[in-house]
Amino acid sequence: MLPHPDGDTRSIVYAFFECSLSLRTLNRCDLDDGARTSLRKLKELMDTTGLDDPLGRGLYTVKAERLSLDQKAELSREVDYLATWFDAQSRE
């Protein structure tokens, strides 16, 4: 997921957007415990509740800019884990 030629923030914003699209139709009942745990962590990292965007740049941009280095690493791990998990499921 990282690095992005336009910077970490841009990469994270794109990841948030792509993940949010897939979460709309995801049936959580189809996930095993590991995938559910990873999804919960991902949703926590993506949560924009309580954030303000006075400059109109987008809440995902505001959230991405506020992530710590550890949170960015965790986000990358969760996105990678879920991508690998879904790939494996599609091959069964």
N, C-alpha and C positions, 0 to 999 in steps of 0.2 A: 504494500500500500504506500509506504513512504520510501524514498523521498519523491517529491513531485517537482518538475522543472520550475513551477511557479511558486514553490514553497510549501511547507507543511500545512499551513492553514488551508490553502486551496485543495490540497489532497484530502484533508479531513472533511472539508465541506462537501466535496464530491462523494466521499465515502458515506457521510451522513445521508445525503440525498438518495444515493443508490440503495442503501440499506432501508431507508424509510419506505421506498417504493416496494421493496420485496416484503416488508413486514405487513403491508396492507392485506395481502392475500395469504399469508402464512398461517397454516393450521398447526398450532402449537401442540396439538395432540399427537402429531406425527413425529415429534422430536423425542430423542432419548434424554436421560437426565443430564448428560454432559452438554448436549446442544441447548437444552433449556437453560442451564446455568450460564452458558456463554451468551445466550440471547438476552438474559436478564442483565448481565453485566454490560452488554452492548447498549441496551436501552437506557441504562443508568448513565452511561457516558454520553449518550446522545440527548439526554433530557435538557430541554431549554426552559423548563418551568422557572419562573421568577426572574428571567433575564430581560433586560431592556435593550432596545435597539434604536436609540435616539437618532442615529445617523442614517438609518434605513439600509444598512448593509446586509441584513438578513440575520436571523437568530442563530443559524448554524455557523455563520462567520464569527459572531460574538462568542459562541460556545467554543469553537475551535481555537480561538485566540486565548481563551482562558484555561485551556487544558495544560496541566503540568507535563513535564517530560515523562514522568511515570504514567500518567493517564494516557498520553500519546502512545507509549509502548504497549500499555494494556489494550488500547483500542486496536492497534495493529495485530496483537495476538488474537483477540476475539474475532476480528474480521477474518483473519487467516484461518483460524480454527473452524469457523462456520463455513467458510468457502470450501475447505477441505472436506468437512462433514457432508455438506450438500453434494459435492462432487462424488463422494463415495456412495451416498445413497442413490444417486442417479445411475450408478453402474450396477446396482444389485438387480 
